[in-house]
Amino acid sequence: MDDQLQPEKTPEILPLSATFTPQSLIAASLLVALLFVIGNAISGLPPKMSTNCRVLAAVYLFNRTRSKTKGNTFLLVGPPDAGKTAILSQLVYGQTLPTQASMQTNSGVASLSSKRSIRVVDVPGHARLRDQFQEYMPETKVIGFVVDANNVSRNAPAVAEHLHHILHALTSLPPSQHPPALVILAHKADLFKASSASGISSSTLAVNRVKAILERELEKRRASQSGGVNVEGLGEEGERTDMGGLECGEKEGSTFKFDEWEGGEITFIGTSVVSNFAGDEKGATAGLEPLWQCLEEFM
């Protein structure tokens, strides 16, 4: 017996709205916004550039702009008693409050002269607490490593070991995460006596001292690691021997130099907190004015 033919089914026509899910609509909106931004960037580029070069340049400008706007935290790190909390107090409250060695994170909001607000976070320098800085890295724009320039030679190995942790963290960030700027603060620079004959300021003396001592100590750590020697004893407890972050791309036989560090540019400034107000609306002291200028630039 012949098979009976089945009547053909009329194809079901779905409404156009049913073909779009909320996820696809969001993705489409983001794509349109991205194309709009790139289109605006392309229109501002020189007309003689080829289309491919214009698109690549626009994408670069877009990513650069996005990276600059991400995060507004100034992260203060460094060994205990270096003056981190005093700096936070001046930046946030415009005055120096009585402080003691912090055992918990302090934070507050400061205002730049451009009316932008930044978050200032002070992480304790104790060896068991200092790694808390990792929690704030995603939203950090600038890291300020605070060093007591007056007595850095007394605890130089521990200070260098602490800084090594910061350098290692910066060089270990994923490529998708824009690294924050690193500023090393040679603090308590007012305790140095400037030489009127040489024309060298107290801030410059403090910076030169801190830079030279830390370069020497970090070179010791690098040499110990490259030679397979355990670096325990060069710093605090819980020392790891596999940390990177001290690469300089130098020639054979040369020593560690901040100016040649492969992780990026490192800025040194001399700072102090003294009762000498600059008279501006931030209430910053003259000793912190270089820091304010640095934050205006990087934030």
C-alpha positions in Angstrom: 0.0 0.0 0.0 1.3 3.4 -0.9 2.3 5.6 1.9 -0.2 8.4 2.5 1.1 11.9 1.8 1.2 14.1 4.8 -0.1 17.7 4.3 2.6 20.2 4.3 2.9 22.4 7.3 2.9 26.1 6.9 6.2 27.5 8.2 5.8 29.4 11.4 6.7 33.1 11.1 8.2 34.5 14.3 7.8 38.2 15.1 11.0 40.2 14.7 11.2 41.1 18.4 11.4 37.4 19.3 14.8 37.0 17.5 16.5 39.5 19.8 17.4 38.5 23.4 18.2 41.0 26.1 21.9 39.9 25.8 22.0 40.5 22.1 20.4 43.9 22.5 23.0 44.9 25.1 25.8 43.7 22.9 24.4 45.6 19.9 24.1 48.8 21.9 27.7 48.5 23.1 28.9 47.9 19.5 27.0 50.9 18.3 28.5 53.0 21.1 32.0 51.7 20.2 31.6 52.5 16.5 30.3 56.0 17.4 33.4 56.7 19.6 35.8 55.3 17.0 34.0 57.3 14.3 34.5 60.5 16.2 38.1 59.7 16.8 38.7 58.9 13.1 37.2 62.3 12.1 39.8 64.0 14.2 42.7 62.3 12.6 44.7 63.7 9.7 42.9 63.1 6.4 46.0 61.8 4.6 46.1 58.7 6.7 45.0 55.4 5.2 41.7 53.9 6.3 43.4 51.0 8.1 45.8 53.4 9.9 43.0 55.7 10.9 41.0 52.8 12.4 44.0 51.4 14.3 44.9 54.9 15.6 41.3 55.5 16.7 41.2 52.2 18.6 44.5 53.1 20.3 43.2 56.5 21.3 40.0 54.9 22.6 41.9 52.4 24.8 44.2 55.1 26.0 41.4 57.3 27.0 39.6 54.5 28.7 42.7 53.5 30.7 43.2 57.1 31.9 39.7 57.3 33.2 39.7 54.0 35.0 40.2 54.2 38.8 40.7 57.3 41.0 42.6 55.8 44.0 46.0 57.1 45.3 47.4 54.1 47.3 49.9 54.9 50.0 52.2 52.0 50.9 55.5 51.6 52.6 57.2 50.4 55.9 55.8 51.3 59.3 56.4 54.8 60.7 57.3 56.2 57.3 54.6 58.9 57.5 51.8 57.4 55.3 49.0 58.3 57.7 50.3 61.9 58.2 50.3 62.3 54.4 46.8 61.0 54.1 45.7 63.4 56.9 47.1 66.4 55.1 45.7 65.4 51.7 42.2 64.7 53.0 41.8 67.0 56.1 44.3 69.7 55.4 46.0 69.3 58.7 48.3 66.9 60.5 46.5 64.8 63.1 48.2 62.8 65.9 49.1 59.4 64.4 50.6 56.1 65.5 51.6 52.9 63.7 48.4 51.8 61.8 47.1 48.3 62.1 44.2 48.9 59.8 43.6 50.5 56.4 42.7 54.2 56.5 41.0 56.0 53.6 39.4 59.4 52.7 38.6 61.7 49.8 40.7 64.5 48.6 40.0 67.2 46.0 42.4 68.3 43.3 42.6 71.9 42.1 40.7 70.7 39.0 37.7 69.9 41.3 38.2 66.2 40.7 37.9 64.0 43.7 40.4 61.2 44.4 40.3 58.4 47.0 43.4 58.2 49.2 44.1 54.8 50.9 46.8 54.2 53.5 47.7 50.5 53.8 49.5 49.4 57.0 53.2 48.6 56.6 53.3 45.7 59.0 54.7 42.5 57.2 51.5 40.6 57.9 49.2 43.4 56.7 51.0 45.1 53.9 49.8 42.7 51.1 46.4 44.2 51.6 47.4 46.7 48.9 46.6 43.9 46.3 42.9 44.4 47.0 43.0 48.0 45.8 45.1 47.5 42.7 42.2 47.3 40.2 41.0 50.8 41.0 44.5 52.4 41.8 45.8 55.1 39.5 48.9 56.0 41.5 50.9 54.1 44.1 52.9 56.2 46.5 55.7 54.2 48.2 56.6 56.3 51.3 60.2 56.1 52.7 61.5 57.9 55.8 64.5 59.5 54.1 66.0 60.4 57.5 66.5 56.8 58.7 66.3 54.7 55.6 69.9 53.5 56.1 69.0 51.9 59.4 66.3 49.5 58.0 67.4 49.6 54.3 67.0 45.8 53.7 63.5 45.7 55.1 62.5 48.8 53.0 63.9 47.3 49.9 62.2 44.0 50.5 58.9 45.8 50.9 59.4 47.7 47.7 60.4 44.5 45.9 56.9 43.2 46.6 55.4 46.3 45.0 57.7 46.0 41.9 56.8 42.3 41.6 53.1 43.0 41.8 53.3 45.7 39.1 55.2 43.5 36.7 52.8 40.6 37.4 49.6 42.4 36.3 47.7 40.9 33.4 48.1 42.7 30.0 44.5 43.8 30.2 45.1 45.8 33.4 46.8 49.1 32.9 49.5 49.4 35.6 49.3 52.3 38.0 52.1 54.9 38.1 54.7 54.4 40.9 55.9 57.4 42.9 58.5 56.9 45.6 58.2 59.6 48.3 61.4 60.5 50.0 59.5 61.7 53.1 60.6 63.9 56.0 62.8 65.8 53.6 62.6 68.9 55.8 65.0 67.2 58.2 67.8 67.5 55.6 69.9 70.7 55.7 70.1 72.3 52.3 73.5 73.5 51.1 73.3 77.1 50.0 76.8 76.9 48.4 75.9 74.0 46.1 72.3 75.2 45.5 70.9 71.7 46.3 67.6 71.7 48.1 66.7 69.5 51.0 64.2 67.6 48.9 66.9 66.8 46.3 69.2 65.6 49.1 66.4 63.3 50.4 65.6 61.9 47.0 69.3 61.2 46.2 69.8 59.5 49.5 66.7 57.3 49.2 67.3 56.4 45.5 71.0 55.4 46.1 70.3 53.3 49.1 67.3 51.5 47.6 69.2 50.8 44.3 72.0 49.3 46.3 69.7 47.1 48.4 67.7 45.9 45.4 70.8 45.0 43.6 71.8 42.8 46.5 68.5 41.0 46.3 68.8 40.6 42.6 72.3 39.3 42.8 71.3 36.8 45.6 68.4 35.5 43.5 70.4 35.2 40.3 73.2 33.4 42.1 70.8 30.9 43.7 71.4 32.2 47.2 68.5 32.4 49.6 67.6 36.0 50.3 66.2 35.3 53.7 67.7 37.8 56.1 67.7 40.6 53.6 64.2 41.6 54.6 61.1 40.6 56.7 59.8 37.2 57.6 58.1 35.0 55.1 60.5 36.0 52.3 60.0 34.4 48.9 63.0 33.6 46.6 61.1 33.4 43.3 59.8 37.0 43.1 60.6 38.9 39.9 60.2 42.6 39.2 63.8 43.6 39.3 64.5 43.2 35.6 66.4 46.2 34.1 67.5 45.0 30.6 70.9 46.1 31.5 74.3 45.1 30.1 76.2 42.3 31.7 77.8 43.4 34.9 75.7 46.5 35.5 73.8 47.1 38.6 70.1 47.7 39.3 69.0 51.2 38.3 65.5 52.7 38.7 66.0 54.6 35.5 66.5 51.3 33.6 63.7 49.4 35.3 61.7 47.4 32.7 58.4 47.8 34.5 58.0 51.4 33.6 58.9 54.9 34.8 59.4 55.5 38.5 59.0 59.1 39.8 60.9 60.3 42.9 59.8 63.3 44.9 60.8 64.8 48.3 57.9 65.5 50.7 57.3 66.6 54.3 54.4 67.5 56.5 55.1 70.7 58.5 52.9 73.5 59.7 53.6 75.7 56.7 50.4 76.1 54.7 50.7 77.1 51.1 47.4 79.0 51.4 45.5 77.3 48.7 42.0 75.8 49.0 43.4 72.3 49.4 45.0 73.3 52.6 48.2 71.5 51.5 51.5 72.2 53.1 54.4 73.5 51.2 56.1 70.2 51.8 53.4 68.3 50.0 53.1 70.7 47.1 55.2 68.5 44.8 52.9 65.6 45.6 49.8 67.6 44.7 51.4 68.5 41.4 52.2 64.9 40.7 48.7 63.8 41.5 47.3 66.5 39.2 49.4 65.1 36.4 48.8 61.4 36.9 45.2 61.4 38.0 
